[in-house]
Amino acid sequence: MHGSANIHPHPLRATNNIMTGLSPELIVDLLSKLSDEPLLLTDQNCVLKYANASAYALFGPHIDSQPLDHFIRHPDFQLAVRQAARDRELTEMVYVRPTLPAKDFRIRYLPFTQDHVLMVFTDLTQANLYEKIRTDFIANVSHELRSPLTAIIGFIETLQDGAHEDPEAVARFLPIMRDEAGRMQRLITELLALSRIEEDETVPPKTPISIMSCVEQAMSAFGHRLQDKECRILMEYDLPEGFRPQVNADHDAMVQVFHNLIENALNYGYPQRDIIVRLSISEPLASGAGASNIKISVINWGDGILPEHIARVTERFYRIDKSRSRKLGGSGLGLAIVKHIVRWHQGRLIIASNPGEQTNFTVSLPLIS
């Protein structure tokens, strides 16, 4: 198994006085009760002498009494073991295990006796992922704010240089400045909304609401946009007559979900092609008993989404066509907000698309039985 690694000797030296009289295996067994991290004890030739349950879960049972460099095939690994045994120093190495998906580990090597070295594997995968998300998030926010700020500052400087005396220039610049300021305001508003949703995600809403009323309220906001695109929003019900599905939900959050999905359908659907909002249940109602889920699908016809983009369209700031999205005034957060709200409500967001044909965003939510 190949990987990448960097060795970092630690200035702290191992102290073995407290280990006098105890076997290395017993010491590692005691340490295993204090830590869930994989622990491996080898001799100076990398042959395994002891492993805890977490180590077996990571590498498999076949590592017993085997040279570990057969399973972690990287020259720095054996070098680090020998360095720890020879120099009696706590040594660290960063190791990327090329599994699917790849996992990042920090390995610490602690010399026990002249013949044994203890290895502690700390999984850094999630921490590194969160750090990357944080870094990307800051970079994206900075970029999204920089563009409208640069435009506004440029227009202000132009007006200060004398253009304010030109009525035509003022009439041309002010609407653009207003639009750019509105773009920043929408971005900040959606970032705050996303932050609030993430804070509440562990506590699902418990208020019964009519999901149809949320859909109808969201639809009512698009009168002028529908006229501009010469299309309609058509409701389709695959429900028993008179059935008004209820879910435990935050009403305003659910309205935002369907507002964002309908707006997305309008932005990327073809003109003069109607949008379908379809309500159905995951299994038939029998003798008045409730189904497990209500499904609300927002369907449009347009260029569609290629398969490689489907898994990523709900990421923050991810855009398939960046120039088109910005031209439409999108912040790149609309579908991310949908995903987090649906997750908060213990539901699912399912995306299906045939490029050049139909795109279907389906929200599935648990019904109140």
C-alpha positions as CSV (number, residue, x, y, z in Angstrom):
1,M,0.0,0.0,0.0
2,H,1.6,3.2,-1.1
3,G,1.2,6.6,0.4
4,S,3.0,9.9,1.0
5,A,4.7,10.9,4.1
6,N,7.0,13.5,5.8
7,I,9.0,12.7,8.9
8,H,9.2,15.3,11.7
9,P,11.4,14.5,14.7
10,H,9.9,15.9,17.9
11,P,12.1,17.7,20.4
12,L,10.5,15.8,23.3
13,R,12.3,12.7,24.4
14,A,10.5,9.6,25.5
15,T,10.7,8.8,29.2
16,N,10.6,5.1,30.0
17,N,11.1,5.1,33.8
18,I,7.4,4.6,34.5
19,M,7.4,1.5,32.2
20,T,9.9,-0.4,34.3
21,G,8.5,-3.8,35.2
22,L,5.7,-3.8,32.6
23,S,5.8,-5.5,29.3
24,P,5.3,-3.3,26.2
25,E,2.2,-5.3,25.2
26,L,0.6,-4.7,28.6
27,I,1.4,-1.0,28.4
28,V,-0.2,-0.7,25.0
29,D,-3.2,-2.7,26.2
30,L,-3.6,-0.2,29.0
31,L,-3.2,2.8,26.6
32,S,-5.9,1.2,24.3
33,K,-8.4,1.6,27.1
34,L,-7.7,5.4,27.1
35,S,-7.8,6.0,23.3
36,D,-9.9,4.9,20.4
37,E,-7.1,5.6,17.9
38,P,-5.3,2.7,16.2
39,L,-2.2,1.7,18.2
40,L,0.5,-0.6,16.8
41,L,3.6,-2.0,18.6
42,T,6.4,-3.2,16.5
43,D,10.0,-4.2,16.9
44,Q,12.7,-2.1,15.3
45,N,12.4,-4.2,12.1
46,C,8.7,-3.1,11.8
47,V,7.3,-6.6,12.7
48,L,4.0,-6.2,14.5
49,K,3.9,-7.4,18.1
50,Y,0.6,-5.9,19.3
51,A,-2.4,-4.1,17.8
52,N,-5.6,-2.8,19.3
53,A,-9.1,-3.3,17.9
54,S,-9.0,0.1,16.0
55,A,-5.7,-0.9,14.3
56,Y,-7.2,-4.2,13.1
57,A,-10.2,-2.3,11.8
58,L,-7.9,-0.1,9.8
59,F,-5.5,-2.6,8.5
60,G,-7.2,-6.0,8.8
61,P,-6.4,-9.1,10.9
62,H,-3.8,-10.3,8.4
63,I,-1.2,-8.0,9.9
64,D,-0.5,-10.2,12.9
65,S,3.2,-10.9,13.3
66,Q,3.9,-9.4,9.9
67,P,6.3,-6.7,8.8
68,L,4.1,-3.6,8.7
69,D,6.0,-2.1,5.8
70,H,4.3,-4.9,3.7
71,F,1.0,-3.0,4.3
72,I,2.3,0.5,4.5
73,R,4.8,0.5,1.6
74,H,6.6,3.7,1.8
75,P,10.3,4.2,2.5
76,D,9.7,6.8,5.1
77,F,7.7,4.5,7.2
78,Q,10.5,2.0,8.0
79,L,12.9,4.9,8.3
80,A,10.7,6.6,11.0
81,V,10.5,3.4,13.0
82,R,14.3,2.9,13.0
83,Q,14.9,6.6,13.7
84,A,12.6,6.4,16.8
85,A,14.3,3.2,18.0
86,R,17.8,4.6,17.4
87,D,17.5,8.2,18.5
88,R,15.0,7.5,21.4
89,E,12.9,10.4,20.2
90,L,9.2,10.9,19.7
91,T,8.9,11.1,15.9
92,E,6.0,12.2,13.7
93,M,5.1,11.5,10.1
94,V,2.2,12.6,8.0
95,Y,0.9,9.7,5.9
96,V,-1.7,9.6,3.1
97,R,-3.3,6.2,2.8
98,P,-4.4,5.7,-0.8
99,T,-7.7,4.0,-0.1
100,L,-11.0,5.1,-1.7
101,P,-11.5,7.7,-0.5
102,A,-7.9,8.5,0.5
103,K,-7.3,9.0,4.3
104,D,-4.8,11.4,5.9
105,F,-3.1,10.3,9.1
106,R,-0.5,11.7,11.5
107,I,1.6,8.8,12.8
108,R,3.5,9.3,16.1
109,Y,6.4,6.9,16.9
110,L,7.2,6.5,20.6
111,P,10.2,4.3,21.6
112,F,9.3,1.9,24.4
113,T,12.4,-0.2,24.9
114,Q,15.5,-0.9,22.8
115,D,13.4,-3.4,20.8
116,H,9.9,-1.8,20.6
117,V,8.3,1.2,19.0
118,L,4.7,2.3,19.6
119,M,2.8,3.9,16.7
120,V,-0.3,6.0,17.2
121,F,-2.4,6.7,14.1
122,T,-4.5,9.9,14.2
123,D,-7.0,10.3,11.4
124,L,-6.8,13.9,10.1
125,T,-9.1,13.3,7.1
126,Q,-12.1,15.1,8.5
127,A,-10.1,17.9,10.1
128,N,-8.3,18.5,6.8
129,L,-11.5,18.4,4.9
130,Y,-13.1,21.0,7.2
131,E,-10.0,23.2,6.9
132,K,-10.2,23.0,3.1
133,I,-14.0,23.9,3.2
134,R,-13.2,26.8,5.6
135,T,-10.4,28.1,3.4
136,D,-12.5,27.7,0.2
137,F,-15.5,29.4,1.9
138,I,-13.4,32.4,2.9
139,A,-11.9,32.6,-0.6
140,N,-15.3,32.4,-2.3
141,V,-16.9,34.9,0.0
142,S,-14.0,37.3,-0.6
143,H,-14.3,36.9,-4.3
144,E,-18.1,37.2,-4.4
145,L,-17.9,40.5,-2.4
146,R,-14.9,41.9,-4.2
147,S,-16.5,42.1,-7.6
148,P,-19.6,44.2,-6.7
149,L,-17.5,46.3,-4.3
150,T,-14.9,47.0,-7.1
151,A,-17.7,48.0,-9.5
152,I,-19.4,50.3,-6.9
153,I,-16.1,52.0,-6.0
154,G,-15.3,52.5,-9.6
155,F,-18.6,54.2,-10.4
156,I,-18.3,56.4,-7.3
157,E,-14.8,57.5,-8.3
158,T,-16.1,58.2,-11.8
159,L,-18.9,60.3,-10.4
160,Q,-16.5,62.2,-8.1
161,D,-14.3,63.0,-11.1
162,G,-17.1,65.0,-12.7
163,A,-19.5,62.5,-14.2
164,H,-22.1,63.5,-11.6
165,E,-22.7,66.6,-13.7
166,D,-23.7,64.4,-16.6
167,P,-27.4,63.4,-16.2
168,E,-27.0,60.5,-18.7
169,A,-24.0,59.1,-16.8
170,V,-25.8,59.3,-13.5
171,A,-28.9,57.7,-14.9
172,R,-26.7,54.8,-16.3
173,F,-24.5,54.3,-13.2
174,L,-26.9,54.5,-10.4
175,P,-29.1,51.4,-11.4
176,I,-25.9,49.4,-11.8
177,M,-24.6,50.5,-8.4
178,R,-28.0,49.6,-6.9
179,D,-27.9,46.1,-8.5
180,E,-24.3,45.5,-7.3
181,A,-25.3,46.6,-3.8
182,G,-28.3,44.4,-3.9
183,R,-26.1,41.5,-4.9
184,M,-23.9,42.0,-1.8
185,Q,-27.0,42.3,0.4
186,R,-28.4,39.0,-1.0
187,L,-25.1,37.2,-0.4
188,I,-24.9,38.4,3.2
189,T,-28.5,37.6,3.8
190,E,-28.1,34.0,2.5
191,L,-24.9,33.5,4.4
192,L,-26.6,34.4,7.6
193,A,-29.6,32.2,6.7
194,L,-27.2,29.3,6.0
195,S,-25.4,29.9,9.3
196,R,-28.7,29.8,11.3
197,I,-29.8,26.6,9.6
198,E,-26.6,24.9,10.4
199,E,-26.9,25.9,14.0
200,D,-30.4,24.3,14.2
201,E,-29.7,21.2,12.1
202,T,-29.4,18.9,15.1
203,V,-32.9,19.8,16.4
204,P,-35.5,19.0,13.7
205,P,-38.7,21.2,13.7
206,K,-41.7,19.7,15.5
207,T,-44.5,22.1,14.3
208,P,-47.2,20.4,12.1
209,I,-47.7,22.5,8.9
210,S,-49.4,22.0,5.5
211,I,-46.7,21.5,2.9
212,M,-49.1,22.5,0.1
213,S,-49.5,26.0,1.7
214,C,-45.7,26.4,1.6
215,V,-45.6,25.5,-2.1
216,E,-48.5,27.8,-2.9
217,Q,-46.9,30.7,-1.0
218,A,-43.5,30.2,-2.8
219,M,-45.3,30.1,-6.2
220,S,-47.1,33.4,-5.6
221,A,-43.8,35.4,-5.6
222,F,-43.1,34.8,-9.3
223,G,-45.9,36.6,-11.2
224,H,-43.7,39.1,-13.2
225,R,-40.9,36.5,-13.8
226,L,-43.4,34.1,-15.3
227,Q,-44.7,36.9,-17.6
228,D,-41.2,37.7,-18.7
229,K,-40.4,34.1,-19.6
230,E,-43.9,33.5,-21.0
231,C,-44.5,30.4,-19.0
232,R,-46.6,29.1,-16.1
233,I,-46.2,27.0,-13.0
234,L,-48.5,24.0,-13.2
235,M,-49.5,22.0,-10.1
236,E,-49.9,18.3,-10.4
237,Y,-51.3,16.1,-7.5
238,D,-50.8,12.4,-7.3
239,L,-52.7,12.4,-4.0
240,P,-56.0,11.0,-2.8
241,E,-58.9,13.4,-3.1
242,G,-59.1,15.9,-0.2
243,F,-55.8,14.7,1.3
244,R,-53.7,17.7,2.6
245,P,-50.3,16.3,3.6
246,Q,-48.8,17.6,6.8
247,V,-45.2,17.5,7.9
248,N,-43.3,18.7,11.0
249,A,-41.5,21.7,9.7
250,D,-40.5,25.3,9.9
251,H,-43.0,27.1,7.6
252,D,-40.7,29.9,6.5
253,A,-37.8,27.6,5.9
254,M,-40.0,25.3,3.7
255,V,-41.3,28.3,1.7
256,Q,-37.6,29.2,1.1
257,V,-36.9,25.7,-0.2
258,F,-39.6,25.9,-2.8
259,H,-38.9,29.5,-3.6
260,N,-35.2,28.7,-4.3
261,L,-36.1,25.6,-6.4
262,I,-38.7,27.4,-8.5
263,E,-36.4,30.4,-9.0
264,N,-33.7,27.9,-10.1
265,A,-36.1,26.3,-12.6
266,L,-37.0,29.8,-14.0
267,N,-33.4,30.8,-14.3
268,Y,-32.3,27.7,-16.2
269,G,-35.4,26.6,-17.9
270,Y,-36.2,27.4,-21.5
271,P,-38.6,30.4,-22.2
272,Q,-42.2,29.4,-23.0
273,R,-41.8,26.0,-21.3
274,D,-44.0,25.6,-18.2
275,I,-42.6,24.5,-14.8
276,I,-44.3,21.5,-13.1
277,V,-44.6,21.2,-9.4
278,R,-45.8,17.7,-8.6
279,L,-46.9,16.4,-5.2
280,S,-47.0,12.6,-4.7
281,I,-46.5,10.1,-1.9
282,S,-43.9,7.4,-1.6
283,E,-46.4,4.6,-1.2
284,P,-50.2,4.4,-1.6
285,L,-52.5,5.4,1.2
286,A,-54.5,2.4,2.4
287,S,-57.8,2.8,4.3
288,G,-56.8,6.2,5.6
289,A,-53.3,5.2,6.9
290,G,-50.5,7.7,6.3
291,A,-47.7,7.2,3.8
292,S,-44.1,7.5,4.9
293,N,-43.0,10.4,2.8
294,I,-44.4,13.3,0.7
295,K,-42.5,14.1,-2.4
296,I,-42.5,17.6,-4.0
297,S,-40.9,17.7,-7.4
298,V,-40.0,20.9,-9.2
299,I,-39.5,20.1,-12.9
300,N,-38.3,22.3,-15.8
301,W,-37.1,21.8,-19.3
302,G,-33.8,23.4,-20.2
303,D,-30.1,22.7,-20.9
304,G,-30.1,20.3,-17.9
305,I,-27.2,19.2,-15.7
306,L,-24.4,16.9,-16.8
307,P,-23.9,13.9,-14.5
308,E,-20.5,15.1,-13.3
309,H,-22.1,18.3,-11.9
310,I,-25.2,16.7,-10.2
311,A,-23.3,15.7,-7.0
312,R,-21.8,19.2,-6.7
313,V,-24.6,21.6,-7.5
314,T,-25.6,21.9,-3.8
315,E,-22.1,22.9,-2.7
316,R,-21.7,26.5,-1.6
317,F,-20.8,28.8,-4.5
318,Y,-20.6,25.9,-7.0
319,R,-21.7,27.1,-10.4
320,I,-21.9,25.1,-13.6
321,D,-21.9,28.3,-15.7
322,K,-20.4,31.1,-13.6
323,S,-20.9,33.9,-16.0
324,R,-24.6,33.0,-16.6
325,S,-25.2,32.5,-12.9
326,R,-23.8,35.9,-11.9
327,K,-25.7,37.6,-14.8
328,L,-28.9,36.2,-13.3
329,G,-28.0,37.6,-9.9
330,G,-27.4,34.2,-8.2
331,S,-25.2,34.0,-5.1
332,G,-24.2,30.4,-5.6
333,L,-25.9,29.6,-2.2
334,G,-29.5,28.9,-3.2
335,L,-29.2,25.1,-3.6
336,A,-26.9,24.8,-0.6
337,I,-29.6,26.4,1.5
338,V,-32.1,24.0,0.1
339,K,-29.9,21.0,0.9
340,H,-29.3,22.1,4.5
341,I,-33.0,22.9,5.2
342,V,-34.1,19.6,3.8
343,R,-31.4,17.8,5.9
344,W,-32.6,19.8,9.0
345,H,-36.1,18.4,8.4
346,Q,-34.7,14.8,8.1
347,G,-35.7,14.7,4.5
348,R,-33.9,14.0,1.2
349,L,-33.1,16.1,-1.9
350,I,-32.9,14.0,-5.1
351,I,-31.7,15.5,-8.4
352,A,-32.3,14.0,-11.8
353,S,-31.5,15.6,-15.1
354,N,-31.3,14.7,-18.8
355,P,-29.1,17.3,-20.6
356,G,-31.2,19.2,-23.0
357,E,-34.4,17.8,-21.6
358,Q,-36.0,17.6,-18.1
359,T,-34.4,18.5,-14.8
360,N,-36.2,17.3,-11.6
361,F,-35.4,18.5,-8.1
362,T,-37.4,16.3,-5.6
363,V,-37.8,17.1,-1.9
364,S,-38.9,14.0,0.1
365,L,-40.1,14.7,3.7
366,P,-41.5,12.4,6.4
367,L,-45.3,12.7,6.7
368,I,-47.1,13.1,9.9
369,S,-48.9,9.7,10.3
